[in-house]
Amino acid sequence: MRIAVLLKPVPDIVEQLEVAPDGRDLARDELTYRLNEFDDYALEEALRLKAAGAAEVVALALDSDEADSVLYTAIAKGADRAIKVTGAPEDARDPRAGALMFAAALRPLQADLVLAGVQAPDDLEGQTPPLVGAALGLPHASVVTGIELSGTSVTVTQEFSGGLVAKLQGDLPVVLGVQASREPPRYAAVSRVRAAMASGKLETVAVDVPLSAPRVELRRLYKPETTSHAEMLDGATNDAAAKLAGILRERGFGGR
Amino acid sequence: MGAQDPYGRIPRIIEKDAVIDGVELPGQWSRMFEQRVIWSHDTEGLDAIRAIPGAESLGNCYQCGKCTAVCPVDIVGDYSPRKIYRQIQIGIDLMDSPDLWLCTTCANCLRVCPKDVNMVEIMPAVRERAIALGKNVPPELAKAFENTLRHGNPMGEPARKRADWVAGAGVPVRILAKDPRPVDVLWWVECYPSYDPRGKQAAQALARLLTALGVDFAILGVEEKCSCDSQRLAGERGLFEMLAEQNIKTLGKYSFQRMLVTDPHALNAFKLHYPKLGATYDVIHYTKLLAPRVQELGLARPLEVKVTFHDPCYLGRHNGEYSAPRTLIQAIPGVEYVEMGRSKENSYCCGGGGGGMWLDSFTADHVTERLSERRVREAVEAGAEILAISCPYEVSRFEDAVKTTGNAGKLIVRDIAELLDAARPAAVN
């Protein structure tokens, strides 16, 4: 059993985010990074599955300045292997480009289970898990809150809106977007992270991903702009209520 | 020897008088003359703990129980070093026990221990091992560790806002990154005075006092990171060493004569633990710096109020300073100083030390009341209207406890710097 976990460092939003002067990216020099919260859940779930039965956990991250720290922390937490995926095109932050790179690195790994965080601050649509699944030709499920393995089959708990929960069953291998782990992510002692760094147990895999298909081009990044204000209705209750009724009627609510 | 005793006791030999090395003793033989055989338990658990560097002295315990009488956690719960020893004896693994996280490293047990069982070293060592083995760290503590690693403070506040408090000081506060000229006193502000709303007020008051005394002082500002002593005591030695290395490097950039600390935990770090990493500083707590010069502050506005003082564990028991805070409080005109029953060497503990600051919810499940609540009730019982403090951990703990014990309106909590500032003639507040 081999479980691959896809990890991504994302800007830490504790510090105030600034837009770069060209208006097309964050001012990245000012940023500090942390592991995407949902990826941390995916890693924790992988390590819990490993503890429950024999499995090898392989952590992967796309090449960046912060990838090393994220991968060594994964080793410190109990991942068996950590792979830095290099060969990133200029814009590997595009979820599709990232997914294709992950898929290229995953293909030779032949993982039985691929876990990734359901979404990230820069991928709120949660594109990475389905795109990786599609690129590998594997079944996919997202918003996963529970994973049970039994031989070559997997039962997945998936959350829907309105408090509904579904149980899905399928055959391995699958790609899952993890929403929550069964336990909070474990803590990796700094001494263990440092020991992992000293061991230098990081593998590097170069991938070559032609990105010919159309991609999303970011044209402008900006803070939300105020376009309208709430209007306060002053005056006595009856007058305010009459004004409110008038406005609602005017906007087409309430019929006659 | 007679038949096997049903309780496994070694039968006493009473047929003959006691003869030891040919000397006839005026009494009967008893097992006291023989090597004591430990038959009630095996020593495996204890041996495992004693094998951890730093935790050796747990083996010294001979179960006298003096620690139990003074342990601040036992007073509100069921925990003491003697009990820890006994639990390990009967096979409870300390690394899986909630007791591992309850010790605040207040050192009152060490003060009375006839055998030098040093929980201040034992607990951090065993915690460190437990964390390294991947045992469950209470999530709120893990969060504080991660925050410290990522942002340089346990609260997870933005590193870039560390010096924002100076804007409200009303006096100029020099920041070395902007003005790196040599300075007499480098003031190590520390995390809670930099970020906590009440801590900031005390820091601002202290800035005004230093200015009034004409002290040549400066701060590191955003370059300062947590001195990390409490994280070390909570079991994260690696984190402590990492931040200490960074802090030592930053301090090495500037020229200063003395280091002033607001926080007794920083005092402990710089006085006792940074030197082990090769960095020695002439470090002084703010009460010690102010006490000999209190007359120069010209305190003239009487505060007609009864004040008591809570000795911080890391200023008092750990670093031996009891008089400076009392000198300062008693110099304020109009103040009637009252002492609590537990004070000075036997002071109670606010519950914040040794990582307790970040284990509040966890600890609450194992005690009948918070340590801070117990202490606040003691202050009220002593007749105090103001509980004076000189450790930035305490203000939030005690102010919360004043509310939860129903003492709002009866007791207020003030840092000594705030009291002095309020008593100054030109004070605006």
Interface residues (C-beta under 8 A of the other chain):
Chain A: D12 V14 E15 Q16 T32 R34 K77 G78 P184 R186 Y187 A189 V190 S191 R192 V193 R194
Chain B: E128 I131 A132 G134 N136 V137 P139 A142 F145 E146 L149 R150 H151 G156 E157 P158 A159 R160 E236 R237 G238 L239 E241 M242
